[in-house]
Amino acid sequence: MFGVDVASGSVRRLTDQSSGVPFVSDRDPAWSPGRDRIVFMSSDAVTPTRLPVVSAAGAPVAELPVEGATPVWLDASTVVCSLHRLGPGGTFDRADLVAVEVPGGGVHPITAVAPGEYLAEPAWHPTSGLVATLSVEDPVTMAWLGQRLVVADPTSVAAAAGGGVPLGTSDLVELAAGHQWPAGPAWSPDGTRLAFSATRPCATTSPDGIPVLQMDVAVLTLATGVLTWVTDDTAGDYDDGLNDGSPAFSPDGRWLAWVRGHEDDWTRIMVDRLDHPDPPRVLLDDRHWFRWGLAW
C-alpha cells in the first residue's frame, strides 16, 4: 500500500509485503473520519482475509479478525465491510455488509440478503447513506443476472449496526439505474454527488462489428439527477481498451482521482479538477505496475 503526494507525485510506501512468503496482497485502503488511521484488506494464499488498521504513517494499530473485503469507516470506532456467507450446502452463496468494532473485532450484520445476492464496495456518508454494488445471480443455475448500485438510508444503517434488525434487499434503493456493471461508488465530501464507473461501448468496434466495451467514470448529482461522464471514449478521446475506475474525491470535493489502464496489468493514476475545463492530468505513470483502490 502506497501514498502519493498530489502536488509532487512522490510516492511513499506504507506497507511492505515484498519479502512475505506466501504472496501477500494489501489493498482497498480507507481513511478513518479523523484521517489518523487507515483500514485495508490483507490476504494471501494460506490464511483467511483480514482487516489490519494502521496509523497514517503505517504503524500497526489493530488487526480485525474478519474475512471481509473493501472496508470503509462508519465512524471512528466502526468499520463496514463486505462479508461472504455460507449457504446450507456449505458454499458461499451471498455477501452481506457488516459493521466491525475497532479495535475489538465484534461483528454486527447490517444486511441480510437472499441467496444469489452479493453486496460489495460499500461507501458511507453520514447524511446520504450507505451505497454499495449489488450483484445478483440465479441461486440454482448460478447464471449472472446483473449488477446495480443501491443505497440504504443512514438512520436504518445506524440502527442495524447498533444491533437492530438487518436490512433486506427491499430496503435498498437503486441509484443511477440503466448502466452496465456500475462499480466503485464514492461519495463527495458533502454527500451531494456520487462517483462511480460503468461499462460502455468505446469508439472502436471489433472485427465482427460489435463495439468494444470499456469502463468510464461518471459523477451523479443526486438533487438533480444529472449524470456527467468525467471520462468518455465513445468519441475516441483517448486510446481504446483503457478502463477507468476506482474514483475518489479530494477532501474539498473539487478534484477527482481515478485509475486508467488494463485490468491486472498496469494502470496510471489520473486527477481532474471538476470545476475547471482543463483536461485531466497524469499523477502517477509507470506501466509496469497495476494500481487500484484509491482513497484520497
LUMMILO-554338 format. One record per residue: y, z, x of N, C-alpha, C in turn. Coordinates in steps of 0.001 Angstrom, whole numbers, plus 500000, padded with zeros to 6 digits. Layout:
# residues N
YZXYZXYZX/...
//
This chain:
# residues 296
498829500000500847500000500000500000501234500000500893/502225499192500542503394498996501389504682499157500581/505759499486501280507094499461500720507915498385501405/508755497699500626509590496622501159511046496932500864/511891496924501903513323497109501725513920495829501147/514541495932499960515022494731499281516170494076500038/516997494864500709518146494291501416517726493563502687/516811494155503441516464493585504742515126492852504769/514246493169503810512917492589503818511952493285504754/512381494373505403511491495097506315510380495781505528/509200495869506134508007496369505460507558497670506109/507189498640505268506686499928505752505353500210505104/504364500558505908503025500841505394502960502276504883/502477502448503635502379503776503034500969504345503095/499958503514502968498576503960503143497898503026504129/496911503543504828496233502748505858494723502907505711/494097501879505151492646501860504992492011500829505925/492748500417506952492267499339507815491005499696508579/490771500994508787489577501391509519488519501989508607/488750501908507307487818502506506368486498501763506292/485427502514506198484100501950506004483444502747504884/483090502154503753483186500717503476484619500281503159/484774499015502816486083498466502476486732499275501358/487980499664501551488729500456500576489949499660500131/490244499693498823491379498964498266492314499941497573/493585500006498018494634500778497362495549499798496622/495827500066495353496626499096494592497256499732493355/498099498929492699498760499288491442499537500601491541/500509500706492460501295501941492576502299502091491431/502661503327491156503682503621490138504480504839490571/505806504732490494506699505838490848506703506902489760/506783508160490159506983509252489218508409509195488683/508704509880487545510064509833486983511142510268487975/510846511234488834511805511668489835511798510840491098/510925509833491157510798508915492291510500509664493595/509782510779493458509388511537494638507893511450494922/507121510869493992505674510723494165505235509340493678/504086508914494173503502507633493782502042507871493445/501614507385492280500198507387491942499690505959492071/498441505798492481497875504458492617496372504536492432/495747503387492320494303503316492189493682503018493538/492627503741493890491911503501495130490430503333494808/489807502326495398488399502066495102487711501464496310/486402501621496338485591500970497362484243500623496753/483333500146497586482049499661497080481043500769496849/481376502011497233480397503096497167480816504169496173/482021504729496334482461505832495490483199505307494262/483256506097493168483973505658491972485475505511492237/486120504745491380487574504616491430488220505990491270/489312506232491969490035507488491862491538507192491888/492325508200491547493770508045491446494452509023492397/494716508633493633495455509502494544496938509565494156/497561510677494486499010510856494341499556511199495720/500584510472496164501196510715497465502697510903497280/503338511466498291504794511582498277505420510223498530/506740510134498388507441508876498638507246508413500073/506975509349500983506739508997502382505276508679502670/504400508870501676502992508558501852502104509749502133/502643510986502125501832512171502393500993512530501164/499724512946501340498870513293500195499448514450499385/499386514322498060499834515369497142498667515863496298/497893514927495716496762515292494863495812514104494792/494601514370494350493625513309494097493022513561492733/493283512669491790492810512837490423491424512216490309/490398513014490014489023512507489977488725511759488677/489472510699488450489343509918487218489091508473487600/488090507845487005487769506454487309488663505526486499/489982505720486640490954504957485874491549503809486658/492303502979485962492940501811486573494367501691486075/495198500996486841496608500691486541497361501907485996/497483502967486785498136504186486291499655504046486212/500246504757485258501702504896485138501993506344484765/503235506771484963503614508152484649504124508251483220/503602509235482487504130509551481164505294510522481284/505142511504482157506211512425482510505888512977483900/506630513983484338506476514463485713505116515093485991/504362515448484952503073516103485173501914515384484483/502134514138484055501096513407483320501091511940483718/499901511432483971499698510013484279498876509383483164/499205508161482791498414507392481835497691506296482595/496412506083482271495650505018482910494670504420481914/494088503299482300493036502654481518491687503171481989/490820503539481050489534504140481410488425503493480574/487424502894481254486305502280480547485400503361479931/484837503011478767483972503925478038482568503338477922/481570504204477966480184503787477800479825503687476327/479096502621475969478589502458474626477214503074474484/476614502972473285475290503565473049474210503027473982/474355501795474447473357501205475316473496501580476773/474489502409477080474681502832478459475498501885479303/476144500890478688477019499976479410478446500138478909/479413499788479745480812499872479353481109498797478313/481589499215477143481843498227476081483245498334475496/484124499131476141485508499267475669486327499933476776/487651499921476630488521500626477575489680501235476806/489858502537476966490931503269476296492032503632477280/493163504057476730494224504666477514494091506181477399/494181506859478538494051508312478552495212508917479329/495531510166479005496526510938479742495797511862480710/496260511903481954495624512703483000496636513710483530/496246514985483562497132516027484065497258515940485585/498487516132486083498744516142487529499276517529487902/498587518257488808497510517797489694496103518134489214/495933518779488058494631519302487683493570518264487388/493962517112486821492998516067486531492387516128485149/492842517059484283492328517107482914492677515842482152/491742515351481324491897514067480636492020514288479137/493017513632478511493210513675477064493305512232476553/492439511833475609492480510446475118493746510159474319/494344509015474588495492508541473806495036507560472740/494017506752473065493495505780472113491991505968471945/491478505427470847490033505403470588489722504042469975/489564503031470834489366501663470356487902501428470016/487637500295469377486288499937468957485575499160470068/484252499057469977483524498241470951484085496815471016/484193496310472232484740494972472429486243494938472593/486909496099472553488361496163472723488681496866474041/489570496266474826489867496774476168491382496856476352/491880498073476478493296498286476752493496498461478253/494526497804478798494766497848480235496253497653480504/496635497842481758498001497597482244499074498304481405/498959499617481199499970500311480399501328500346481097/502381500343480295503752500548480779504442501454479770/505089502515480262505645503551479389507152503599479476/507775503772478298509202504105478236509367505172477158/510102506265477434510152507392476501510770507077475154/511569506025475042512125505680473734511528504406473141/510933503569473959510374502307473459508874502344473278/508191503263473948506773503440473697505873503011474835/504595502987474522503553502650475493503025501261475169/503323500312476042502862498941475856501680498699476790/500765497822476374499582497525477176499040496162476756/498118495650477554497390494455477139496146494890476375/495842494161475305494632494409474523493780493148474571/492656493236475272491705492125475348490561492408474385/490103491355473710489078491535472684487936490558472938/486705491069472855485522490221472917484582490576471773/483747489643471398482748489903470366481733490898470932/481576492072470315480688493080470898479217492684470898/478862491648470135477466491210470075477215490058471039/478034488993470927477823487805471756478537487900473094/479471488841473234480299489008474425481261487834474620/481452487020473599482393485903473688483818486431473707/484634485879474613486007486326474755486841485800473597/487568486669472901488313486282471710489815486198471925/490325486715473039491757486598473292492365487864473843/493652487768474148494392488889474717495807488867474177/496384490052473943497753490125473446498410491401473958/499733491478473804500484492676474153500658493536472907/500416494841473045500561495762471925501343496981472393/501987497658471442502794498833471772502522499938470769/502534501182471256502427502374470418503739503139470510/504195503692469378505484504381469388505382505675470201/506484506091470818506437507227471753506030508546471120/506389508771469860506028510032469202504513510157469052/503872509078468621502419509091468452501708509240469785/502237508606470818501636508707472148501721510139472657/502908510748472525503079512124472996502156513088472252/501983512859470937501105513731470155499661513610470606/499198512391470828497817512181471270497599512746472667/498561512521473568498439513019474934498429514540474982/499041515168473980499064516622473917497861517231473238/496864516409472914495653516920472288495498516531470841/496387515687470315496295515249468927495269514154468728/495295513546467546494322512512467193494615511230467973/493622510670468666493838509416469399494186508268468450/494886507275468977495329506135468192494251505061468150/494120504419466994493239503278466853494014501979467012/493296500880467024493950499585467188494946499317466068/494665499810464866495577499587463738496907500301463929/496972501260464841498223501974465123499088501244466147/498592500148466702499292499405467738499952498170467139/501168497882467576501947496747467057502012495662468120/501766494427467727501799493328468683503238492966469050/503445492665470328504719492177470836504528490781471425/505574489957471354505560488632471986504342487830471566/504140487726470267502970487010469756503036485523470100/501870484910470161501793483469470334501704482989471762/501546483902472722501459483494474126500034483660474635/499655482779475537498291482764476050498161483683477258/497205484609477192496916485538478271498160486295478750/498904486936477850500027487764478316499506488927479148/500251489287480198499759490310481126500930490954481851/500633492072482525501598492728483403502883493171482750/502856493815481564504119494212480937504877495240481765/506214495143481733507073496083482467508359496287481677/508693497533481366509920497845480638511128497785481567/512265497352481029513533497548481727513872499028481697/514724499517482612515016500960482652515553501526481339/516281500732480567516807501233479297515871500978478122/514749500323478356513765500098477310514122499020476306/515159498233476561515562497199475601514914495852475874/514321495684477079513702494410477446512313494661478008/511467493674477815510098493750478319509799492485479109/509421492653480369508995491525481193507472491437481170/506953490231481204505508490029481261505235488609481739/503984488323482056503595486967482428502687486390481345/502644485068481262501754484389480320501382483031480910/500253482513480472499761481233480968500327480100480122/500871479070480807501444477915480123501079476630480866/501143475491480189500958474217480898502113473986481863/501810473506483056502873473177484004503145471673483942/503948471172484857504396469782484797503304468790485179/502231469266485761501187468375486270499996468328485313/499386467180485189498161467040484416496992466775485354/495821467220484963494602466980485734494162465529485550/493190465061486326492739463668486203492277463292484799/491820464264484015491388463953482652492526463997481643/493756464187482143494927464158481274495308465477480659/494561466531480939494868467849480390495859468551481311/496945469107480765497927469799481617497291470946482388/497711471110483624497262472219484450497942473500483965/497175474587483838497721475856483374498064476751484556/499174477460484439499534478462485423500419479506484773/500616480632485448501329481768484881502821481686485172/503628481961484153505072482106484296505479483503483843/506684483923484230507210485242483881508332485089482860/508309485924481830509318485901480779509899487297480582/511090487356479983511724488617479588512030488539478098/511523489501477321511749489583475886512784490657475603/513855490299474878514841491264474407514420491739473031/514064493010472909513445493490471681514369493421470469/515643493740470632516552493807469485516740492451468817/516738491387469608516994490050469070515749489189468965/514704489577469676513508488739469711513632487536470616/514732487437471362514941486294472248514065486440473488/513334485394473822512478485377474992512997484350475991/513228484792477221513761483934478285512722483799479382/512398482563479737511463482333480840512214482420482151/511874483410482953512502483580484257511980482529485227/510711482207485112510123481112485880509621480072484897/509702478816485272509369477757484320508973476496485072/507692476198485109507257474979485775506880473884484791/507243474047483514506977472965482575507790471725482926/508885471904483673509711470776484103509527470471485586/508565471132486238508306470876487650509355471447488567/509847472646488266510896473255489075510402473709490445/509110473911490602508567474332491884507143473786491997/506490474066493101505170473490493352504177473882492274/503392472911491833502371473174490830501252474036491412/500582474748490528499448475562490950499813476947491414/501104477303491411501538478638491818501684479516490587/501038480674490602501123481602489485502183482659489747/502950483003488708503949484066488766503472485233487923/503540486446488462503085487600487704503527488902488313/503051490017487734503355491362488196504859491625488271/505615491391487177507065491613487224507421493089487296/508597493371487875509100494742487969510618494703487962/511248495503487091512703495605487036513222496517488139/514415496224488632515104497133489534515568498361488754/515837499492489420516258500699488712517519500528487868/518395499570488215519587499344487393519369498255486340/518202497643486313517878496638485308518483495273485524/519214495074486626519893493796486848519017492784487563/518013493257488280517158492385489073515720492458488559/514997491362488792513580491336488501512844490833489740/511783491537490118510911491095491203509580490669490603/508909489738491239507568489340490839506884488693492031/505618488372491875504889487707492952504568486278492526/504559485383493496504259483963493244503257483489494281/502182482882493826501203482367494773499901482021494109/498807482168494852497479481810494390496617483066494325/495937483273493216495156484481492986494121484691494084/494092485920494602493140486331495636493248485512496911/494371484821497088494568484014498292495832484465499011/497004484061498512498252484531499096499323484545498016/500314485419498174501479485460497302502698485844498116/503842485388497666505120485850498203505815486690497136/506704487572497558507464488386496614508808487718496372/509132487493495090510370486853494671511281487889494007/512591487702494115513554488533493391514621487625492785/515125488032491613516142487240490930517104488180490215/518390487923490359519390488675489607519529488034488232/519152488776487189519027488205485859520359487836485235/521448488492485647522751488191485057523560487235485917/522889486500486799523584485600487725522846484275487777/523572483143487844522906481836487787522212481405489075/522406482137490167521763481719491413520240481691491262/519580480758491940518109480701491863517480481913492518/516240482223492191515555483368492818515383483134494310/515270484231495041515069484119496480513749484761496877/513241484330498003512007484885498536512344486151499311/511765487281498892511991488534499598510994488703500739/509750488362500486508705488544501493507750487367501413/507565486684502526506734485484502525505842485472503760/504559485463503527503579485314504599502306484846503929/501961483597504117500881483010503329499491483436503774/499409484457504595498098484974504980497691486175504133/498560486633503211498293487881502504498459487709501004/497642488453500265497759488489498812498430489798498414/499444489719497578500176490906497111500202490903495580/500156492099495003500203492231493530500559493661493210/500847493948491946501088495316491511502402495878492007/503518495192491734504822495657492222505331496832491393/506048497743492052506731498861491392508043499065492126/509155498780491493510462498841492168510954500298492230/
//
